């Protein structure tokens, strides 16, 4: 295994991780921003107000995008395991 292969593996792992995590993180960010704007407009300073909408949003996105996320991770794992004999030499 040479340096280029290690860098390619690390890059592929990071890209897959970002791709799989992005939908949940984006929904959580958008919901947090919307609740913060609502709190600023109404001058309600309740810290725990963002938790329930974020939990519901993350659950909904996980239910909708979950099969795609699992498929992406299975695809990455199968590519990695297929390339393993080549990397051992």
Phi and psi restraints in degrees (range 20) as a CNS / XPLOR table:
assign (resid 1 and name C) (resid 2 and name N)
       (resid 2 and name CA) (resid 2 and name C) 1.0 -103.1 20.0 2
assign (resid 2 and name N) (resid 2 and name CA)
       (resid 2 and name C) (resid 3 and name N) 1.0 179.5 20.0 2
assign (resid 2 and name C) (resid 3 and name N)
       (resid 3 and name CA) (resid 3 and name C) 1.0 -62.7 20.0 2
assign (resid 3 and name N) (resid 3 and name CA)
       (resid 3 and name C) (resid 4 and name N) 1.0 -38.8 20.0 2
assign (resid 3 and name C) (resid 4 and name N)
       (resid 4 and name CA) (resid 4 and name C) 1.0 -64.2 20.0 2
assign (resid 4 and name N) (resid 4 and name CA)
       (resid 4 and name C) (resid 5 and name N) 1.0 -37.9 20.0 2
assign (resid 4 and name C) (resid 5 and name N)
       (resid 5 and name CA) (resid 5 and name C) 1.0 -67.8 20.0 2
assign (resid 5 and name N) (resid 5 and name CA)
       (resid 5 and name C) (resid 6 and name N) 1.0 -39.9 20.0 2
assign (resid 5 and name C) (resid 6 and name N)
       (resid 6 and name CA) (resid 6 and name C) 1.0 -63.8 20.0 2
assign (resid 6 and name N) (resid 6 and name CA)
       (resid 6 and name C) (resid 7 and name N) 1.0 -44.1 20.0 2
assign (resid 6 and name C) (resid 7 and name N)
       (resid 7 and name CA) (resid 7 and name C) 1.0 -64.7 20.0 2
assign (resid 7 and name N) (resid 7 and name CA)
       (resid 7 and name C) (resid 8 and name N) 1.0 -40.7 20.0 2
assign (resid 7 and name C) (resid 8 and name N)
       (resid 8 and name CA) (resid 8 and name C) 1.0 -64.5 20.0 2
assign (resid 8 and name N) (resid 8 and name CA)
       (resid 8 and name C) (resid 9 and name N) 1.0 -41.1 20.0 2
assign (resid 8 and name C) (resid 9 and name N)
       (resid 9 and name CA) (resid 9 and name C) 1.0 -64.1 20.0 2
assign (resid 9 and name N) (resid 9 and name CA)
       (resid 9 and name C) (resid 10 and name N) 1.0 -44.9 20.0 2
assign (resid 9 and name C) (resid 10 and name N)
       (resid 10 and name CA) (resid 10 and name C) 1.0 -64.6 20.0 2
assign (resid 10 and name N) (resid 10 and name CA)
       (resid 10 and name C) (resid 11 and name N) 1.0 -41.3 20.0 2
assign (resid 10 and name C) (resid 11 and name N)
       (resid 11 and name CA) (resid 11 and name C) 1.0 -64.8 20.0 2
assign (resid 11 and name N) (resid 11 and name CA)
       (resid 11 and name C) (resid 12 and name N) 1.0 -43.1 20.0 2
assign (resid 11 and name C) (resid 12 and name N)
       (resid 12 and name CA) (resid 12 and name C) 1.0 -64.9 20.0 2
assign (resid 12 and name N) (resid 12 and name CA)
       (resid 12 and name C) (resid 13 and name N) 1.0 -39.2 20.0 2
assign (resid 12 and name C) (resid 13 and name N)
       (resid 13 and name CA) (resid 13 and name C) 1.0 -64.7 20.0 2
assign (resid 13 and name N) (resid 13 and name CA)
       (resid 13 and name C) (resid 14 and name N) 1.0 -43.8 20.0 2
assign (resid 13 and name C) (resid 14 and name N)
       (resid 14 and name CA) (resid 14 and name C) 1.0 -66.3 20.0 2
assign (resid 14 and name N) (resid 14 and name CA)
       (resid 14 and name C) (resid 15 and name N) 1.0 -41.4 20.0 2
assign (resid 14 and name C) (resid 15 and name N)
       (resid 15 and name CA) (resid 15 and name C) 1.0 -65.5 20.0 2
assign (resid 15 and name N) (resid 15 and name CA)
       (resid 15 and name C) (resid 16 and name N) 1.0 -40.0 20.0 2
assign (resid 15 and name C) (resid 16 and name N)
       (resid 16 and name CA) (resid 16 and name C) 1.0 -65.5 20.0 2
assign (resid 16 and name N) (resid 16 and name CA)
       (resid 16 and name C) (resid 17 and name N) 1.0 -41.7 20.0 2
assign (resid 16 and name C) (resid 17 and name N)
       (resid 17 and name CA) (resid 17 and name C) 1.0 -61.9 20.0 2
assign (resid 17 and name N) (resid 17 and name CA)
       (resid 17 and name C) (resid 18 and name N) 1.0 -45.7 20.0 2
assign (resid 17 and name C) (resid 18 and name N)
       (resid 18 and name CA) (resid 18 and name C) 1.0 -65.1 20.0 2
assign (resid 18 and name N) (resid 18 and name CA)
       (resid 18 and name C) (resid 19 and name N) 1.0 -39.4 20.0 2
assign (resid 18 and name C) (resid 19 and name N)
       (resid 19 and name CA) (resid 19 and name C) 1.0 -64.9 20.0 2
assign (resid 19 and name N) (resid 19 and name CA)
       (resid 19 and name C) (resid 20 and name N) 1.0 -40.6 20.0 2
assign (resid 19 and name C) (resid 20 and name N)
       (resid 20 and name CA) (resid 20 and name C) 1.0 -74.5 20.0 2
assign (resid 20 and name N) (resid 20 and name CA)
       (resid 20 and name C) (resid 21 and name N) 1.0 -36.8 20.0 2
assign (resid 20 and name C) (resid 21 and name N)
       (resid 21 and name CA) (resid 21 and name C) 1.0 -81.4 20.0 2
assign (resid 21 and name N) (resid 21 and name CA)
       (resid 21 and name C) (resid 22 and name N) 1.0 -20.6 20.0 2
assign (resid 21 and name C) (resid 22 and name N)
       (resid 22 and name CA) (resid 22 and name C) 1.0 -57.5 20.0 2
assign (resid 22 and name N) (resid 22 and name CA)
       (resid 22 and name C) (resid 23 and name N) 1.0 -47.0 20.0 2
assign (resid 22 and name C) (resid 23 and name N)
       (resid 23 and name CA) (resid 23 and name C) 1.0 -59.3 20.0 2
assign (resid 23 and name N) (resid 23 and name CA)
       (resid 23 and name C) (resid 24 and name N) 1.0 -44.1 20.0 2
assign (resid 23 and name C) (resid 24 and name N)
       (resid 24 and name CA) (resid 24 and name C) 1.0 -67.9 20.0 2
assign (resid 24 and name N) (resid 24 and name CA)
       (resid 24 and name C) (resid 25 and name N) 1.0 -42.3 20.0 2
assign (resid 24 and name C) (resid 25 and name N)
       (resid 25 and name CA) (resid 25 and name C) 1.0 -66.8 20.0 2
assign (resid 25 and name N) (resid 25 and name CA)
       (resid 25 and name C) (resid 26 and name N) 1.0 -39.6 20.0 2
assign (resid 25 and name C) (resid 26 and name N)
       (resid 26 and name CA) (resid 26 and name C) 1.0 -66.2 20.0 2
assign (resid 26 and name N) (resid 26 and name CA)
       (resid 26 and name C) (resid 27 and name N) 1.0 -43.9 20.0 2
assign (resid 26 and name C) (resid 27 and name N)
       (resid 27 and name CA) (resid 27 and name C) 1.0 -63.5 20.0 2
assign (resid 27 and name N) (resid 27 and name CA)
       (resid 27 and name C) (resid 28 and name N) 1.0 -42.7 20.0 2
assign (resid 27 and name C) (resid 28 and name N)
       (resid 28 and name CA) (resid 28 and name C) 1.0 -63.1 20.0 2
assign (resid 28 and name N) (resid 28 and name CA)
       (resid 28 and name C) (resid 29 and name N) 1.0 -40.4 20.0 2
assign (resid 28 and name C) (resid 29 and name N)
       (resid 29 and name CA) (resid 29 and name C) 1.0 -64.7 20.0 2
assign (resid 29 and name N) (resid 29 and name CA)
       (resid 29 and name C) (resid 30 and name N) 1.0 -46.2 20.0 2
assign (resid 29 and name C) (resid 30 and name N)
       (resid 30 and name CA) (resid 30 and name C) 1.0 -64.8 20.0 2
assign (resid 30 and name N) (resid 30 and name CA)
       (resid 30 and name C) (resid 31 and name N) 1.0 -44.5 20.0 2
assign (resid 30 and name C) (resid 31 and name N)
       (resid 31 and name CA) (resid 31 and name C) 1.0 -63.9 20.0 2
assign (resid 31 and name N) (resid 31 and name CA)
       (resid 31 and name C) (resid 32 and name N) 1.0 -41.6 20.0 2
assign (resid 31 and name C) (resid 32 and name N)
       (resid 32 and name CA) (resid 32 and name C) 1.0 -61.5 20.0 2
assign (resid 32 and name N) (resid 32 and name CA)
       (resid 32 and name C) (resid 33 and name N) 1.0 -41.5 20.0 2
assign (resid 32 and name C) (resid 33 and name N)
       (resid 33 and name CA) (resid 33 and name C) 1.0 -66.9 20.0 2
assign (resid 33 and name N) (resid 33 and name CA)
       (resid 33 and name C) (resid 34 and name N) 1.0 -42.2 20.0 2
assign (resid 33 and name C) (resid 34 and name N)
       (resid 34 and name CA) (resid 34 and name C) 1.0 -64.1 20.0 2
assign (resid 34 and name N) (resid 34 and name CA)
       (resid 34 and name C) (resid 35 and name N) 1.0 -42.0 20.0 2
assign (resid 34 and name C) (resid 35 and name N)
       (resid 35 and name CA) (resid 35 and name C) 1.0 -66.9 20.0 2
assign (resid 35 and name N) (resid 35 and name CA)
       (resid 35 and name C) (resid 36 and name N) 1.0 -37.7 20.0 2
assign (resid 35 and name C) (resid 36 and name N)
       (resid 36 and name CA) (resid 36 and name C) 1.0 -65.0 20.0 2
assign (resid 36 and name N) (resid 36 and name CA)
       (resid 36 and name C) (resid 37 and name N) 1.0 -41.0 20.0 2
assign (resid 36 and name C) (resid 37 and name N)
       (resid 37 and name CA) (resid 37 and name C) 1.0 -64.5 20.0 2
assign (resid 37 and name N) (resid 37 and name CA)
       (resid 37 and name C) (resid 38 and name N) 1.0 -42.2 20.0 2
assign (resid 37 and name C) (resid 38 and name N)
       (resid 38 and name CA) (resid 38 and name C) 1.0 -61.1 20.0 2
assign (resid 38 and name N) (resid 38 and name CA)
       (resid 38 and name C) (resid 39 and name N) 1.0 -43.1 20.0 2
assign (resid 38 and name C) (resid 39 and name N)
       (resid 39 and name CA) (resid 39 and name C) 1.0 -65.0 20.0 2
assign (resid 39 and name N) (resid 39 and name CA)
       (resid 39 and name C) (resid 40 and name N) 1.0 -37.9 20.0 2
assign (resid 39 and name C) (resid 40 and name N)
       (resid 40 and name CA) (resid 40 and name C) 1.0 -68.3 20.0 2
assign (resid 40 and name N) (resid 40 and name CA)
       (resid 40 and name C) (resid 41 and name N) 1.0 -37.9 20.0 2
assign (resid 40 and name C) (resid 41 and name N)
       (resid 41 and name CA) (resid 41 and name C) 1.0 -70.4 20.0 2
assign (resid 41 and name N) (resid 41 and name CA)
       (resid 41 and name C) (resid 42 and name N) 1.0 -36.6 20.0 2
assign (resid 41 and name C) (resid 42 and name N)
       (resid 42 and name CA) (resid 42 and name C) 1.0 -96.9 20.0 2
assign (resid 42 and name N) (resid 42 and name CA)
       (resid 42 and name C) (resid 43 and name N) 1.0 -3.3 20.0 2
assign (resid 42 and name C) (resid 43 and name N)
       (resid 43 and name CA) (resid 43 and name C) 1.0 58.1 20.0 2
assign (resid 43 and name N) (resid 43 and name CA)
       (resid 43 and name C) (resid 44 and name N) 1.0 34.4 20.0 2
assign (resid 43 and name C) (resid 44 and name N)
       (resid 44 and name CA) (resid 44 and name C) 1.0 -93.1 20.0 2
assign (resid 44 and name N) (resid 44 and name CA)
       (resid 44 and name C) (resid 45 and name N) 1.0 119.2 20.0 2
assign (resid 44 and name C) (resid 45 and name N)
       (resid 45 and name CA) (resid 45 and name C) 1.0 -109.2 20.0 2
assign (resid 45 and name N) (resid 45 and name CA)
       (resid 45 and name C) (resid 46 and name N) 1.0 62.2 20.0 2
assign (resid 45 and name C) (resid 46 and name N)
       (resid 46 and name CA) (resid 46 and name C) 1.0 -103.9 20.0 2
assign (resid 46 and name N) (resid 46 and name CA)
       (resid 46 and name C) (resid 47 and name N) 1.0 118.8 20.0 2
assign (resid 46 and name C) (resid 47 and name N)
       (resid 47 and name CA) (resid 47 and name C) 1.0 -68.5 20.0 2
assign (resid 47 and name N) (resid 47 and name CA)
       (resid 47 and name C) (resid 48 and name N) 1.0 -36.6 20.0 2
assign (resid 47 and name C) (resid 48 and name N)
       (resid 48 and name CA) (resid 48 and name C) 1.0 -81.5 20.0 2
assign (resid 48 and name N) (resid 48 and name CA)
       (resid 48 and name C) (resid 49 and name N) 1.0 -0.2 20.0 2
assign (resid 48 and name C) (resid 49 and name N)
       (resid 49 and name CA) (resid 49 and name C) 1.0 -67.1 20.0 2
assign (resid 49 and name N) (resid 49 and name CA)
       (resid 49 and name C) (resid 50 and name N) 1.0 -23.6 20.0 2
assign (resid 49 and name C) (resid 50 and name N)
       (resid 50 and name CA) (resid 50 and name C) 1.0 -83.6 20.0 2
assign (resid 50 and name N) (resid 50 and name CA)
       (resid 50 and name C) (resid 51 and name N) 1.0 -16.7 20.0 2
assign (resid 50 and name C) (resid 51 and name N)
       (resid 51 and name CA) (resid 51 and name C) 1.0 -65.7 20.0 2
assign (resid 51 and name N) (resid 51 and name CA)
       (resid 51 and name C) (resid 52 and name N) 1.0 -49.7 20.0 2
assign (resid 51 and name C) (resid 52 and name N)
       (resid 52 and name CA) (resid 52 and name C) 1.0 -64.3 20.0 2
assign (resid 52 and name N) (resid 52 and name CA)
       (resid 52 and name C) (resid 53 and name N) 1.0 -48.2 20.0 2
assign (resid 52 and name C) (resid 53 and name N)
       (resid 53 and name CA) (resid 53 and name C) 1.0 -61.6 20.0 2
assign (resid 53 and name N) (resid 53 and name CA)
       (resid 53 and name C) (resid 54 and name N) 1.0 -38.1 20.0 2
assign (resid 53 and name C) (resid 54 and name N)
       (resid 54 and name CA) (resid 54 and name C) 1.0 -65.6 20.0 2
assign (resid 54 and name N) (resid 54 and name CA)
       (resid 54 and name C) (resid 55 and name N) 1.0 -42.9 20.0 2
assign (resid 54 and name C) (resid 55 and name N)
       (resid 55 and name CA) (resid 55 and name C) 1.0 -62.8 20.0 2
assign (resid 55 and name N) (resid 55 and name CA)
       (resid 55 and name C) (resid 56 and name N) 1.0 -44.2 20.0 2
assign (resid 55 and name C) (resid 56 and name N)
       (resid 56 and name CA) (resid 56 and name C) 1.0 -64.7 20.0 2
assign (resid 56 and name N) (resid 56 and name CA)
       (resid 56 and name C) (resid 57 and name N) 1.0 -40.9 20.0 2
assign (resid 56 and name C) (resid 57 and name N)
       (resid 57 and name CA) (resid 57 and name C) 1.0 -65.2 20.0 2
assign (resid 57 and name N) (resid 57 and name CA)
       (resid 57 and name C) (resid 58 and name N) 1.0 -43.7 20.0 2
assign (resid 57 and name C) (resid 58 and name N)
       (resid 58 and name CA) (resid 58 and name C) 1.0 -65.5 20.0 2
assign (resid 58 and name N) (resid 58 and name CA)
       (resid 58 and name C) (resid 59 and name N) 1.0 -39.7 20.0 2
assign (resid 58 and name C) (resid 59 and name N)
       (resid 59 and name CA) (resid 59 and name C) 1.0 -62.9 20.0 2
assign (resid 59 and name N) (resid 59 and name CA)
       (resid 59 and name C) (resid 60 and name N) 1.0 -44.0 20.0 2
assign (resid 59 and name C) (resid 60 and name N)
       (resid 60 and name CA) (resid 60 and name C) 1.0 -64.5 20.0 2
assign (resid 60 and name N) (resid 60 and name CA)
       (resid 60 and name C) (resid 61 and name N) 1.0 -44.2 20.0 2
assign (resid 60 and name C) (resid 61 and name N)
       (resid 61 and name CA) (resid 61 and name C) 1.0 -66.2 20.0 2
assign (resid 61 and name N) (resid 61 and name CA)
       (resid 61 and name C) (resid 62 and name N) 1.0 -39.0 20.0 2
assign (resid 61 and name C) (resid 62 and name N)
       (resid 62 and name CA) (resid 62 and name C) 1.0 -63.3 20.0 2
assign (resid 62 and name N) (resid 62 and name CA)
       (resid 62 and name C) (resid 63 and name N) 1.0 -38.2 20.0 2
assign (resid 62 and name C) (resid 63 and name N)
       (resid 63 and name CA) (resid 63 and name C) 1.0 -69.4 20.0 2
assign (resid 63 and name N) (resid 63 and name CA)
       (resid 63 and name C) (resid 64 and name N) 1.0 -37.6 20.0 2
assign (resid 63 and name C) (resid 64 and name N)
       (resid 64 and name CA) (resid 64 and name C) 1.0 -79.4 20.0 2
assign (resid 64 and name N) (resid 64 and name CA)
       (resid 64 and name C) (resid 65 and name N) 1.0 -41.7 20.0 2
assign (resid 64 and name C) (resid 65 and name N)
       (resid 65 and name CA) (resid 65 and name C) 1.0 -103.1 20.0 2
assign (resid 65 and name N) (resid 65 and name CA)
       (resid 65 and name C) (resid 66 and name N) 1.0 -4.7 20.0 2
assign (resid 65 and name C) (resid 66 and name N)
       (resid 66 and name CA) (resid 66 and name C) 1.0 -54.7 20.0 2
assign (resid 66 and name N) (resid 66 and name CA)
       (resid 66 and name C) (resid 67 and name N) 1.0 -47.4 20.0 2
assign (resid 66 and name C) (resid 67 and name N)
       (resid 67 and name CA) (resid 67 and name C) 1.0 -60.1 20.0 2
assign (resid 67 and name N) (resid 67 and name CA)
       (resid 67 and name C) (resid 68 and name N) 1.0 -38.6 20.0 2
assign (resid 67 and name C) (resid 68 and name N)
       (resid 68 and name CA) (resid 68 and name C) 1.0 -65.4 20.0 2
assign (resid 68 and name N) (resid 68 and name CA)
       (resid 68 and name C) (resid 69 and name N) 1.0 -41.5 20.0 2
assign (resid 68 and name C) (resid 69 and name N)
       (resid 69 and name CA) (resid 69 and name C) 1.0 -62.2 20.0 2
assign (resid 69 and name N) (resid 69 and name CA)
       (resid 69 and name C) (resid 70 and name N) 1.0 -44.2 20.0 2
assign (resid 69 and name C) (resid 70 and name N)
       (resid 70 and name CA) (resid 70 and name C) 1.0 -64.8 20.0 2
assign (resid 70 and name N) (resid 70 and name CA)
       (resid 70 and name C) (resid 71 and name N) 1.0 -41.9 20.0 2
assign (resid 70 and name C) (resid 71 and name N)
       (resid 71 and name CA) (resid 71 and name C) 1.0 -61.4 20.0 2
assign (resid 71 and name N) (resid 71 and name CA)
       (resid 71 and name C) (resid 72 and name N) 1.0 -40.1 20.0 2
assign (resid 71 and name C) (resid 72 and name N)
       (resid 72 and name CA) (resid 72 and name C) 1.0 -64.5 20.0 2
assign (resid 72 and name N) (resid 72 and name CA)
       (resid 72 and name C) (resid 73 and name N) 1.0 -43.1 20.0 2
assign (resid 72 and name C) (resid 73 and name N)
       (resid 73 and name CA) (resid 73 and name C) 1.0 -67.8 20.0 2
assign (resid 73 and name N) (resid 73 and name CA)
       (resid 73 and name C) (resid 74 and name N) 1.0 -39.0 20.0 2
assign (resid 73 and name C) (resid 74 and name N)
       (resid 74 and name CA) (resid 74 and name C) 1.0 -65.2 20.0 2
assign (resid 74 and name N) (resid 74 and name CA)
       (resid 74 and name C) (resid 75 and name N) 1.0 -41.0 20.0 2
assign (resid 74 and name C) (resid 75 and name N)
       (resid 75 and name CA) (resid 75 and name C) 1.0 -61.8 20.0 2
assign (resid 75 and name N) (resid 75 and name CA)
       (resid 75 and name C) (resid 76 and name N) 1.0 -45.3 20.0 2
assign (resid 75 and name C) (resid 76 and name N)
       (resid 76 and name CA) (resid 76 and name C) 1.0 -62.5 20.0 2
assign (resid 76 and name N) (resid 76 and name CA)
       (resid 76 and name C) (resid 77 and name N) 1.0 -44.2 20.0 2
assign (resid 76 and name C) (resid 77 and name N)
       (resid 77 and name CA) (resid 77 and name C) 1.0 -64.2 20.0 2
assign (resid 77 and name N) (resid 77 and name CA)
       (resid 77 and name C) (resid 78 and name N) 1.0 -41.6 20.0 2
assign (resid 77 and name C) (resid 78 and name N)
       (resid 78 and name CA) (resid 78 and name C) 1.0 -66.8 20.0 2
assign (resid 78 and name N) (resid 78 and name CA)
       (resid 78 and name C) (resid 79 and name N) 1.0 -38.6 20.0 2
assign (resid 78 and name C) (resid 79 and name N)
       (resid 79 and name CA) (resid 79 and name C) 1.0 -63.2 20.0 2
assign (resid 79 and name N) (resid 79 and name CA)
       (resid 79 and name C) (resid 80 and name N) 1.0 -40.4 20.0 2
assign (resid 79 and name C) (resid 80 and name N)
       (resid 80 and name CA) (resid 80 and name C) 1.0 -66.3 20.0 2
assign (resid 80 and name N) (resid 80 and name CA)
       (resid 80 and name C) (resid 81 and name N) 1.0 -44.3 20.0 2
assign (resid 80 and name C) (resid 81 and name N)
       (resid 81 and name CA) (resid 81 and name C) 1.0 -69.3 20.0 2
assign (resid 81 and name N) (resid 81 and name CA)
       (resid 81 and name C) (resid 82 and name N) 1.0 -31.6 20.0 2
assign (resid 81 and name C) (resid 82 and name N)
       (resid 82 and name CA) (resid 82 and name C) 1.0 -68.4 20.0 2
assign (resid 82 and name N) (resid 82 and name CA)
       (resid 82 and name C) (resid 83 and name N) 1.0 -36.8 20.0 2
assign (resid 82 and name C) (resid 83 and name N)
       (resid 83 and name CA) (resid 83 and name C) 1.0 -82.7 20.0 2
assign (resid 83 and name N) (resid 83 and name CA)
       (resid 83 and name C) (resid 84 and name N) 1.0 -8.2 20.0 2
assign (resid 83 and name C) (resid 84 and name N)
       (resid 84 and name CA) (resid 84 and name C) 1.0 -59.4 20.0 2
assign (resid 84 and name N) (resid 84 and name CA)
       (resid 84 and name C) (resid 85 and name N) 1.0 -45.4 20.0 2
assign (resid 84 and name C) (resid 85 and name N)
       (resid 85 and name CA) (resid 85 and name C) 1.0 -61.5 20.0 2
assign (resid 85 and name N) (resid 85 and name CA)
       (resid 85 and name C) (resid 86 and name N) 1.0 -35.3 20.0 2
assign (resid 85 and name C) (resid 86 and name N)
       (resid 86 and name CA) (resid 86 and name C) 1.0 -67.6 20.0 2
assign (resid 86 and name N) (resid 86 and name CA)
       (resid 86 and name C) (resid 87 and name N) 1.0 -35.2 20.0 2
assign (resid 86 and name C) (resid 87 and name N)
       (resid 87 and name CA) (resid 87 and name C) 1.0 -74.6 20.0 2
assign (resid 87 and name N) (resid 87 and name CA)
       (resid 87 and name C) (resid 88 and name N) 1.0 -23.2 20.0 2
assign (resid 87 and name C) (resid 88 and name N)
       (resid 88 and name CA) (resid 88 and name C) 1.0 -72.0 20.0 2
assign (resid 88 and name N) (resid 88 and name CA)
       (resid 88 and name C) (resid 89 and name N) 1.0 -21.8 20.0 2
